Amino acid sequence: MSNNQRKLERHSIAAGLDVWDASTDEHLGRLVNIHAEGLMLFAPEPLAEDKLYELRLTLPQNFSSSGELTLGVDCLWVRAADPSDATATGHWAGCQIIDASPQAREVIALLVNRLAAI
């Protein structure tokens, strides 16, 4: 999907949140941006395209009683970071949210409203 086809504005998250594979407990990377239907991660190792993941995001205090957000996502694309940018060694991954509880959707809205970069 091209940027012109996106229906929802993506919100960059100023405080990078750690993202884990909930099934394996492997650290996947950091949350870069999010909206109600998708998110983007920056990861040291590439995620697998067309793979379903259960992600666990570590949240700042006062966001949820568990301190975590769990989402089911489909990894739609993966791109290597620009090799000319020495500060960005890793991979970008775009994911569609395919499973989120009503409480998780409320937390996503809080993330957008309280942590989005200005």
Residue pairs with C-beta under 8 A, 6 or more apart in sequence:
1 76
7 37
8 35
8 36
8 37
8 38
9 35
10 33
10 34
10 35
10 38
10 40
11 33
11 34
11 35
11 111
11 112
11 116
11 117
12 32
12 33
12 116
12 117
13 31
13 32
13 33
13 34
13 111
13 115
13 116
13 117
14 115
14 116
14 117
14 118
15 60
15 115
16 30
16 31
16 32
16 42
17 30
17 31
17 57
17 58
17 59
17 60
17 111
17 115
18 27
18 29
18 30
18 31
18 57
18 58
19 27
19 28
19 29
19 30
19 31
19 41
19 43
19 55
19 56
19 57
19 58
20 26
20 27
20 28
20 55
20 56
20 57
20 58
21 28
21 53
21 54
21 55
21 56
22 54
22 55
22 56
22 70
23 53
23 54
28 41
28 43
28 47
28 53
28 55
29 41
29 42
29 43
29 44
29 90
29 93
30 41
30 42
30 43
31 39
31 40
31 41
31 57
32 39
32 40
32 41
32 42
32 92
33 39
33 40
34 40
34 108
34 111
34 112
35 108
35 112
36 97
36 105
36 108
36 109
37 96
37 97
38 73
38 76
38 94
38 95
38 96
38 97
39 71
39 73
39 94
39 95
39 97
40 92
40 93
40 94
40 95
41 47
41 92
41 93
41 95
42 81
42 88
42 90
42 91
42 92
42 93
43 90
43 91
43 92
43 93
44 89
44 90
44 91
45 90
45 91
46 78
46 80
46 91
46 93
47 53
47 75
47 78
47 91
47 93
47 95
48 75
48 78
49 75
49 76
49 77
49 78
50 74
50 75
50 76
51 74
51 75
52 72
52 73
52 74
52 75
52 98
53 72
53 73
53 74
53 75
53 95
54 70
54 71
54 72
54 73
54 99
55 70
55 71
55 72
55 73
55 95
56 68
56 69
56 70
57 68
57 69
57 70
57 71
58 67
58 68
59 67
59 68
59 69
59 107
59 111
60 115
61 67
63 69
63 107
63 110
63 111
64 103
64 107
69 104
69 107
69 108
69 111
70 101
70 104
71 97
71 99
71 100
71 104
72 97
72 98
72 99
72 100
73 95
73 96
73 97
73 98
73 99
74 95
74 96
74 98
75 93
75 94
75 95
76 94
76 95
76 96
77 93
77 94
78 91
78 92
78 93
78 94
79 91
79 92
79 93
80 90
80 91
80 92
81 88
81 89
81 90
81 91
81 92
82 88
97 108
100 108
